[in-house]
Every structure is written in C-alpha cells, then in structure tokens.
Amino acid sequence: MTAQTKRAFTRTRHEVPIRYGYENTPRYFDSKMYNSSQGGMYFETDHALKLDSNINIAIENFSPVLSDRQVLKHCTVEVRWC
C-alpha cells in the first residue's frame, strides 16, 4: 500500500518557503514546504529532525490563495515522520 492510499486527507501541492525551529528556541532554519493537508504537511530540511519533537513553522510570504484554510501563517507541530 502506498503512502497516498493511507492518507486520510487530500494533499494540496505547492512550493512555499518556510522557516522552522524547535519549540522554545530562538533559532530558525530556512526550508521549503511541498504539500499540506488538514492532517499534516511535507517539507524538506538540511538538518535531521527529532521524531516526536515539537517544532514551530512560519510560512514566509504567506498568501491564502496558495492553499486552503489548513495552512497557517505560524503554527507549532509535532514531528511524526522523518
């Protein structure tokens, strides 16, 4: 079974610059988000993330036109897959 058939929510594809950092730390890193849905998002990093950790995501140049209501300008998320 592929990852796509396991998904509970439809993914919206887009390439959006983001910044991310571990919760309660001032350091953020540049990255790019490639898709998102009500249940999560996919982005690539140059640094390994710790599974089950909380990270802050900030979307650069946020435009509601790029996505549906599921994508926020800033949010805290749990790393569920690396």
N, C-alpha and C positions, 0 to 999 in steps of 0.2 A: 504494500500500500504506500503511495507517495504522500509527501507532506501536504500536498494540495488537497487530497481526498480526506485528510484528517482534520482540516481546518473547519472550525465552527462558524467563522465569519469570512466574508469575501474580502480579499485584499485589494487595496487601491494602489496602483503602481505610480510612482513619481520619484524624481531625484531632487531631494531637498537638503541643503546644507543644514547641519545641526551642530550643537556643542553638547558635550556630556561630561559629567564628573560625578564622583562618588558623593553620596549624601554627607552633609556636614563637613565638606572640604571646599576650599575656595578655588581649587584648580580645575579647569575645564579643558577639554580637548576637542579639536575640530573633527568632524566626521560627516558622513552622508547617509541619509535615510533613503531606502529604495522602495519600500512599500509599507503600508499600515492598514489596520482594520480596527474594529471595535475591541478585538481581543489582543492586539499587540502590534508590534512594528519590527521591521527588519532594517538594521543599519550595520555598516562595516566600520571597524576600528583598526587603528595601528597598534593598539595595546590590548592585551588579554583582559577580559572582564571576569570577575569572580562570580560564579554561579550562586544564585540566591541572594546576591547583594542588592542594595537599593542604590540607584543612580538617578541623577537629575538630568533631564533632557530639555534643552532650549532650542527651539526652531528659529533659525536665522531667516530674516526677511519673510516673516510669516504672512501668508496670503490665504484666506479662507477659500478662495477659488481653487486652490490646488487640491483640496481634499474635502471630505465630508466632516461632520461635526466631531468625529472621533479623534482627530489630530488637534492637539492643544498647542498653544504658544509655549508653555512651560509646564512640565509635569515631573513627578517622581515615579519611577517604575522599578519593578523587580526583575532582575536578570533571570530568565527562565531557561534559556538555551544559549550555548556558546559554540 
